[in-house]
Amino acid sequence: MIANMTEDQLLVLVIKYLKETKKSALQQILDELHPYDVAQLYKGLPEKHHHKFITFLTPDQIADLIQELDHDMQIEILHKLGIERSSKVMDLMDNDDLADLLNELSVDKIQEFLDVMKKEDSQHIQSLMSYPADTAGGLMTNQFVWIHADQTVRQAVDKLKEYAHFSENIYYLYVINEEKQLVGVVSYRDLLIADMHEVIEDLMFNRVVSVHVDDDQEEVAQTIERYDFIAVPVVDNRNKLLGIITVDDAIDVFIKEANEDIEKLSASGKDIDFHTKATTAAVRRLPWLVLLLFIGLVSGSIISGFEETLEQVVALIFFMPMIAGMTGNTGTQSLAVVVRGIVTTNVDRKTAFKLILRELRVGIIIGITCGVLISLIAFLWQDQNMYLGFVVGVSLLVTLIVGTLAGTIIPLLLYRFGVDPAVASGPLITTLNDIFSLMIYFGIATAFLHQLVSL
Amino acid sequence: MIANMTEDQLLVLVIKYLKETKKSALQQILDELHPYDVAQLYKGLPEKHHHKFITFLTPDQIADLIQELDHDMQIEILHKLGIERSSKVMDLMDNDDLADLLNELSVDKIQEFLDVMKKEDSQHIQSLMSYPADTAGGLMTNQFVWIHADQTVRQAVDKLKEYAHFSENIYYLYVINEEKQLVGVVSYRDLLIADMHEVIEDLMFNRVVSVHVDDDQEEVAQTIERYDFIAVPVVDNRNKLLGIITVDDAIDVFIKEANEDIEKLSASGKDIDFHTKATTAAVRRLPWLVLLLFIGLVSGSIISGFEETLEQVVALIFFMPMIAGMTGNTGTQSLAVVVRGIVTTNVDRKTAFKLILRELRVGIIIGITCGVLISLIAFLWQDQNMYLGFVVGVSLLVTLIVGTLAGTIIPLLLYRFGVDPAVASGPLITTLNDIFSLMIYFGIATAFLHQLVSL
């Protein structure tokens, strides 16, 4: 019935059922909805209906719903449920989502919840929470199904049926030995087309690709992407199977890492989105700005060192913003190429060297092009002063080469020393290139001061 | 045996088998490898072994391998295979990958391949190639399994067994009616735990989430991400099922879109990676640089308009790079927040208005902080000139507010008019903010020229 209704029509119907306390009619709707759709409904409901809506849901449905909401709304729901019902819901949540949720709460509150939860679950949650959030351990869930190599397909299928309630999003069956070490993997498809008395060992794939529990989340996501996996198993040093990470987590990692790259490239500060308060956003943005302010003053003091040159040839100032700006622009371009290249390529010494050489060539090509162009413009604009054109053109040539190399070498050096190269940020490269470009420009101008003034 | 070998050890073994023409030994290795690993092997092999390696593979294995390689290597393999064997391999490739591959070839060459392919496949490929690559139609494959609602689980399983060779990466079974319209979906897990004579209609999920064949790839990827899908069905205007898009394609879209955002934000030009030739990279980067060069000259002509003011108070120049730089930096920060926010949020008029107000407040807070700071510095540095400190501080306050707003409003306006806001790019915002900041700074300085000079 609801198959063709729009979101708004659904919302109206849900509100009607809530007002009339028609629990079973509401349940019929919810049966046909994905957790994401239920979450959209919940967000669309007026606040006053939230409580009743929650009370109409089963713990399973609440667990699904809560995983789709942001932290504030999650906490709100836990509050509405109370400790007792909350812990029942928590038992049903994906363990990785639950660990994330608990990480937002105070230590006392966490303990309160853990005390009421099933002992097995609470132990598992605590071990999950001990892994850093941005590693394989922080992403993994224990909601997977394992089996031994000597069991049959029928036994595997029976086990799957038993665990069906949480194997909904799981598409592989992992094979472990007596020491819980990962020895193989079988897909649901393989089970489906196999004969019921075949032995798992004969079906399974031996060379299992896994990630280590301490691996960085970016490596995990890359593994899933390369192999087009739906899930990847997580093991410890002894190859013991600890959990699995599913492809939806990999997608979240890719989005998060891209956002972080852009945050850093623009020095825009951590975690600012459309809903961040103005004061919070300002506080997060200020550290970089204040640092850049001081670096910017270095440019000023360089200029003041060349005061004499400037007083004699005021026209030099007119080209200053252009030269400084262009050096910053080419540096930003190179930086972006390096930062994104690192996402998909392993950079060894040889690759780095080749890249620097390439960028040197790029710098020379754009330097010559822009240098010749600006020489002509300067010559025509400033009363056909040949020397001014020459000084501005040569300066731009040199600064573009230096700027291109700085935008390449600085992030590569950071990467070499284990620092995320995106912290080199567009604004930082731009500000540094300001300094380089002014020194080069005024240096060259001072060297030719005699010729510049004599005209 | 090979389960614990490193990539290098494997490579040595493969070369040995190739030299000794041990086809079956090589096949035993390949059986245990993922297509990604086989591709890594192929890339690692010396050129001279490529041909023999290919001849040792089955068409199925070549189809898997070819999908993991870049276009140059794909074409190389097709060349080695010849038309006849190539078309056999093409019949076995995922249709979306094949359409991408053919798009790289000349029209004549495409026709040559299509002529030798199975008629059914060649027709399907041609229809796929008619969809733009960045839409749902360009991403979808026809390798899915469908069934009618009145069939039983046993019939479904039989059909799956029959199509097992291409249902390897597919985890849902789609239910269609007589008009091929999509009416439901069943997961493999549901089939596995269901009874063999249950009817599909009773198991299936009615409210199927699908995407339209003309939808933008970004919308498709968002749908898969929101619902944590492994695959999403593609339909036409009449809800006829045309194909499916799998989660690995969604991941590729997210990576591509993030790279494009960064390319545009840094004005670094399309498709430059570590392997792009220097001349190509330079040609792709130059258009933006030349444009920015001319805009940079506008800054110069603004300064030349204030030549008189500058000649009287040379110290004003010392603060110029800092003020222009800071305005650019805050603009870049705001821009990044807008560009990334748009990826996950729908921006309506109300959201835009709220965001602009927020950024105004941010601008005021950082403007006051940095303005007071620079006033003190200017006062202490420039012989305790109170008016200079005042002029520099007030200018920075005003330019930071304007710069923040420019970095917010310009991308929002572009978005409003259907242009990708990332084209506003860091360098462009920075260069525009240079111009704003110089006009404000020298404007204020000129207004207080009398006081500045009298000290």
Interface residues (C-beta under 8 A of the other chain):
Chain A: I2 A3 E32 L33 H34 Y36 V157 L160 K161 A164 S167 E168 N169 I170 Y171 S187 Y188 R189 L191 L192 I193 F205 N206 R207 V209 I224 E225 R226 Y227 D228 I230 T246 V247 D248 A250 I251 D252 F254 I255 A258 N259 D261 I262 E263 L265 S266 A267 S268 G269 I272 D273 F274 T276 K277 A278 T279 A281 A282 R285 L286 W288 L289 V290 L292 L293 G296 L297 S299 G300 S301 I303 S304 E307 L310 E311 V314 A315 I317 F318 F319 M320 P321 M322 I323 A324 G325 M326 G328 N329 T330 T332 Q333 S334 L335 A336 V337 V339 R340 G341 V343 T344 T345 T351 K354 L355 R358 E359 R361 V362 I365 I366 T369 C370 L373 I374 I377 G426 P427 T430 T431 D434 L438
Chain B: I2 A3 E32 L33 H34 Y36 V157 L160 K161 A164 S167 E168 N169 I170 Y171 S187 Y188 R189 L191 L192 I193 F205 N206 R207 V209 I224 E225 R226 Y227 D228 I230 T246 V247 D248 A250 I251 D252 F254 I255 A258 N259 D261 I262 E263 L265 S266 A267 S268 G269 I272 D273 F274 T276 K277 A278 T279 A281 A282 R285 L286 W288 L289 V290 L292 L293 G296 L297 S299 G300 S301 I303 S304 E307 L310 E311 V314 A315 I317 F318 F319 M320 P321 M322 I323 A324 G325 M326 G328 N329 T330 T332 Q333 S334 L335 A336 V337 V339 R340 G341 V343 T344 T345 T351 K354 L355 R358 E359 R361 V362 I365 I366 T369 C370 L373 I374 I377 G426 P427 T430 T431 D434 L438
